[in-house]
Amino acid sequence: MATLNVKINDIEFRNPILTASGTFGYGLEFADLVPLDGLGGIIVKGTTLEPREGNSYPRMAETASGMLNCVGLQNKGVDYFCREIYPKIKDIDTHMIVNVSGSTPDDYAECAARIDVLDNIPAIELNISCPNVKKGGMAFGVSCAGAASVVRAVRKAYHKTLIVKLSPNVTNIADIAMACEAEGADSLSLINTLMGMAIDIEKRKPVLSISTGGLSGPAVKPVALRMVWQVAQAVKVPIIGLGGISTAKDAIEFFMAGATAIEIGTANFIDPQATIHVRDGVNDWLDAHGCQSITEIIGAVKGDAHCS
């Protein structure tokens, strides 16, 4: 069998297959369906400084080759996570990573600081696709200055591995990536969801309660793959690729584009064991092609990463 171990900053992962935030709960929900110790890591659902109710229903809609969601980061806040959830997940035999969101840089930093003291959480994933309440609701991650402001604030408060999750809803994602790297990001994950919409033609109104939502699933894969490939040639920190990964072939494409690890999201709703199937399929492909390690194919595809 090929070696699947990868390293991101100072964290050694037994394999490069992680779960995407918001699609795998806290891991506990899948414990009867998936051997959790067979995953490289689990990125738990988004956590904010204060509790959030999320958006009104309906907040999910099926689309061609994907799904839309506007859940709105519903969670009970970081203190609840530390008090009630952490004791239940701290001994799961894989890397547990917390996705952190906020409305201001200070919110992000304080939330990260409260997670920083939890011994068995080796990293956080920073969701910079959230609306900046002080700038009229524009997402932090759509400008270099906005992204940098959040990463800078969190880097001062958080001392473990910092993964920054990039928004695809930008003109040049490589510029955003470099801004995050410059402020101390240890790794970048991409992409978050693309903005989309669905309309009920009988009711003549949007399907989702807030009209628009994030598009995920196979439909976004070509866009995600292109962005991972571009960012991999612009930064030196490891990249975690996600966006429409459902099969081992999908995952291998992301590795060849430059991803050190990948996250599986929407596919978990279709097949709860998608992560294990992808892991085993990647291993089989490596064996069939005479590869001793996953690292042999990471970044195998080079070329001009500038948009035409």
C-alpha positions in Angstrom: 0.0 0.0 0.0 1.2 3.5 -0.8 1.9 5.9 2.0 -0.9 8.4 2.5 0.6 10.5 5.3 0.8 14.3 4.7 1.9 17.2 6.8 0.3 20.6 7.2 2.4 23.0 9.2 3.3 20.8 12.3 0.4 18.4 12.0 1.0 14.9 10.7 -2.2 13.5 9.0 -2.5 9.7 8.6 -4.1 10.4 5.3 -5.2 13.5 3.3 -9.0 12.9 3.5 -10.8 15.4 5.7 -14.4 16.4 6.1 -15.8 19.8 5.2 -17.3 22.0 7.9 -21.1 21.8 8.1 -21.4 18.5 6.3 -20.2 16.1 9.0 -21.6 17.6 12.2 -19.2 17.1 15.1 -18.2 13.7 13.8 -20.2 12.0 16.4 -23.3 11.9 14.1 -21.3 9.7 11.7 -19.7 7.4 14.2 -22.0 4.5 13.5 -21.5 4.8 9.8 -17.8 5.7 9.3 -14.7 4.5 11.2 -13.7 8.0 12.3 -10.1 6.9 13.0 -9.8 6.1 9.3 -10.1 9.8 8.4 -7.2 12.2 8.3 -9.3 14.8 10.1 -12.7 16.1 10.8 -13.5 19.8 10.4 -16.5 20.4 12.7 -19.4 22.7 11.9 -19.0 26.5 12.1 -18.6 28.0 15.5 -19.1 31.7 16.4 -18.4 33.8 19.5 -22.1 34.1 20.3 -25.0 31.7 19.6 -26.6 32.0 16.2 -30.1 30.9 15.2 -29.3 30.8 11.6 -31.7 31.7 8.8 -35.4 30.9 8.4 -36.5 27.8 6.5 -36.4 26.8 3.7 -32.6 27.0 3.7 -31.6 24.1 1.5 -32.5 23.4 -2.1 -31.4 20.7 -4.6 -29.9 21.9 -7.9 -28.5 20.1 -10.9 -25.4 18.4 -9.7 -25.3 20.2 -6.5 -27.2 21.9 -3.7 -27.8 25.4 -2.3 -27.8 26.2 1.4 -28.3 29.3 3.5 -28.2 27.7 6.9 -26.6 30.8 8.3 -24.0 29.3 10.7 -26.5 28.1 13.2 -24.7 27.0 16.4 -24.8 27.5 20.1 -21.6 29.6 20.4 -18.0 28.8 21.3 -18.6 28.6 25.1 -21.2 25.9 24.5 -18.8 24.1 22.2 -16.0 24.2 24.8 -18.2 23.1 27.6 -20.5 20.5 26.0 -19.1 19.4 22.7 -15.3 19.3 23.2 -15.4 16.7 26.0 -17.3 14.4 23.7 -15.0 14.7 20.8 -11.5 15.3 22.3 -10.6 11.6 22.4 -11.7 10.8 18.8 -8.6 9.2 17.2 -8.2 11.7 14.4 -7.4 15.4 14.1 -10.4 17.5 15.2 -10.4 21.0 13.6 -12.9 23.7 14.4 -14.3 26.1 11.7 -14.4 29.6 13.1 -16.6 32.4 11.9 -17.4 36.0 13.0 -18.8 39.4 12.2 -15.7 41.5 13.1 -12.0 40.8 13.4 -12.3 41.0 17.2 -15.1 38.4 17.2 -13.0 36.0 15.2 -10.0 36.6 17.4 -11.9 36.1 20.7 -13.5 32.9 19.4 -10.2 31.6 18.3 -8.6 32.4 21.6 -11.1 30.4 23.5 -10.4 27.4 21.3 -6.7 27.9 21.5 -6.6 26.5 25.1 -8.3 23.2 24.1 -5.4 20.7 24.1 -6.9 18.2 21.6 -7.9 20.8 18.9 -4.6 21.2 16.9 -6.0 23.7 14.3 -8.8 26.0 13.3 -10.2 26.8 9.9 -11.0 30.4 9.5 -14.2 31.1 7.4 -13.6 34.6 5.9 -16.7 34.4 3.7 -18.7 35.9 6.5 -20.3 39.4 6.2 -18.3 42.2 7.7 -21.0 44.0 9.8 -18.9 47.2 9.9 -18.5 47.4 6.1 -22.1 47.1 5.0 -22.2 43.3 4.9 -19.5 42.7 2.3 -17.7 39.4 3.0 -14.2 39.8 4.6 -12.8 37.3 2.0 -13.6 39.3 -1.1 -10.8 41.9 -0.7 -7.2 41.6 0.3 -7.6 44.2 3.0 -10.6 42.5 4.5 -9.0 39.0 4.5 -5.8 40.3 5.9 -7.6 42.2 8.7 -9.2 38.9 10.0 -6.1 36.8 9.6 -3.9 39.4 11.4 -6.3 39.7 14.4 -6.6 35.9 14.7 -2.9 35.3 14.3 -2.2 37.5 17.4 -4.8 35.5 19.5 -4.3 32.0 18.2 -1.0 30.0 18.4 -1.7 26.7 16.7 -2.1 25.8 13.1 -4.2 28.4 11.3 -6.0 27.3 8.1 -7.8 30.1 6.2 -10.8 29.1 4.1 -11.1 31.2 0.9 -14.2 32.5 -0.8 -14.4 31.9 -4.6 -16.6 34.9 -5.0 -13.7 37.1 -6.0 -11.9 38.5 -9.0 -8.4 37.1 -8.3 -8.3 34.4 -5.6 -4.4 34.2 -5.8 -4.2 37.8 -4.5 -6.4 37.0 -1.5 -4.4 33.9 -0.8 -1.1 35.8 -0.8 -2.6 38.4 1.5 -3.6 35.7 4.0 -0.2 34.0 3.7 1.5 37.3 4.4 -0.5 37.8 7.7 0.5 34.4 9.0 -1.8 31.7 7.6 -0.2 28.3 7.9 -2.5 26.7 5.3 -5.3 27.7 2.9 -8.5 25.7 2.2 -10.5 26.4 -0.9 -13.1 26.8 -2.1 -16.0 27.8 0.0 -19.4 27.8 -1.7 -20.3 29.9 -4.8 -23.2 32.2 -4.5 -26.3 30.9 -6.3 -30.1 31.1 -6.5 -33.1 29.0 -7.3 -36.6 30.2 -8.1 -40.0 28.5 -7.6 -41.7 29.3 -10.9 -45.2 28.5 -9.6 -44.9 30.7 -6.5 -42.8 33.2 -8.5 -40.4 33.7 -5.6 -37.0 32.4 -4.5 -36.8 28.9 -3.1 -34.5 29.9 -0.2 -35.7 32.1 2.6 -33.1 34.8 2.0 -33.2 34.4 -1.8 -29.6 33.4 -2.4 -27.3 30.7 -0.9 -24.1 28.8 -1.3 -23.7 26.4 -4.2 -21.8 23.2 -3.5 -21.4 19.7 -5.0 -20.1 18.4 -8.3 -21.3 21.5 -10.2 -18.6 23.6 -8.6 -15.7 21.2 -9.1 -14.2 22.7 -12.2 -14.1 26.1 -10.7 -12.6 24.8 -7.4 -10.0 22.8 -9.3 -8.9 25.9 -11.3 -8.7 28.0 -8.2 -6.6 25.4 -6.3 -4.2 25.2 -9.2 -3.8 29.0 -9.4 -3.3 29.4 -5.6 -0.8 26.5 -5.4 1.5 28.4 -7.8 1.1 31.7 -5.9 1.8 30.7 -2.3 4.3 28.5 -0.3 1.9 27.2 2.4 0.1 23.9 2.0 -3.4 23.9 0.3 -6.4 21.9 1.3 -8.7 21.5 -1.7 -12.5 21.2 -1.7 -15.5 21.7 -3.9 -17.4 18.9 -5.5 -15.1 16.0 -4.6 -17.2 12.8 -4.7 -14.7 10.2 -6.0 -11.1 9.1 -5.8 -10.6 10.5 -9.3 -11.9 13.9 -8.2 -9.5 13.9 -5.2 -6.5 12.9 -7.4 -7.2 15.8 -9.7 -7.0 18.2 -6.7 -3.7 16.6 -5.5 -2.3 17.0 -9.0 -3.5 20.6 -9.0 -1.4 21.3 -5.9 -3.6 20.3 -2.9 -1.8 18.6 0.0 -5.1 17.4 1.4 -8.7 17.5 0.4 -12.1 17.9 2.1 -15.3 16.1 1.2 -18.5 17.9 1.9 -21.8 17.5 -0.1 -21.0 13.9 -1.0 -21.4 13.0 2.7 -25.1 13.7 2.3 -25.4 11.3 -0.6 -23.1 8.6 0.7 -22.1 8.8 4.4 -19.1 6.6 3.7 -17.9 8.8 0.8 -14.7 9.7 2.7 -13.7 6.1 3.2 -14.4 5.2 -0.5 -12.3 8.1 -1.7 -9.5 7.2 0.7 -9.4 3.6 -0.5 -9.8 4.6 -4.1 -6.8 7.0 -3.9 -4.7 4.3 -2.4 -5.7 1.8 -5.1 -4.8 4.3 -7.9 -1.4 5.0 -6.3 -0.7 1.3 -6.1 -1.8 0.7 -9.7 0.5 3.5 -10.9 3.5 2.4 -8.9 3.5 5.4 -6.5 5.0 4.8 -3.1 3.5 8.0 -1.6 0.7 10.5 -2.2 3.4 13.2 -2.2 4.6 12.0 -5.6 1.5 13.4 -7.3 1.0 16.6 -5.3 1.4 19.5 -7.6 2.2 17.3 -10.6 0.3 19.6 -13.0 2.1 22.9 -13.6 1.6 25.6 -16.2 0.5 29.2 -16.6 -1.9 29.9 -13.7 -2.9 33.4 -15.0 -6.4 33.8 -16.2 -6.8 34.3 -19.9 
